[in-house]
Amino acid sequence: MNALVSQILKKFVEWDRYVERFGFVTIMRDGFRILHEELKEEEIEKLARDIGGRNPREAMLFWFKSANTENLLKWLSLHCKYGRIAEFEIQRLGNCYTITLHHFLGKKYSLFLANWLDEAFRSVGEASSRYEVNRDSVVFTLETKNQREIHYNEV
């Protein structure tokens, strides 16, 4: 019973109290997939870059009070864990981070995620990301601008 209460409280502290005030909208996965499938790839890229340049930065400032690579990775982890935009994995080797986002929403959603996150990295000054788009996943390689270690702990 204590574990369940702890999980509920942790989710509230990390996610629910923010999304209620920040303006998140819940939509069924199938409806979300259909929306992406109806758009042309060029439209998806443009939309994703527009949203990626604004929303993650605004969310980081709201959640963590500063926008930087470390907070972007923390926010992405939370967004995947509770918002369920994708399954999230990260590996680090030196100043190189490999971020994998896996989902079941098709190639156009992968294209959206790739452009969205690429623009989010640019919004915090990390212009050296590369990505590979697959049908149900996106793999990012991010080399941070200097050799500093990002103190990131997956939430």
Secondary structure, DSSP 8 states (H G I E B T S, - for coil): -HHHHHHHHHHIIIIIHHHHHHT-----HHHHHHHHHHS-HHHHHHHHHHHHHHHHHHHHHHHHSS-SHHHHHHHHHHHHHHH-SSEEEEEEETTEEEEEEE-SS-HHHHHHHHHHHHHHHHHTT---EEEEE-SSEEEEEEE-SSS--------
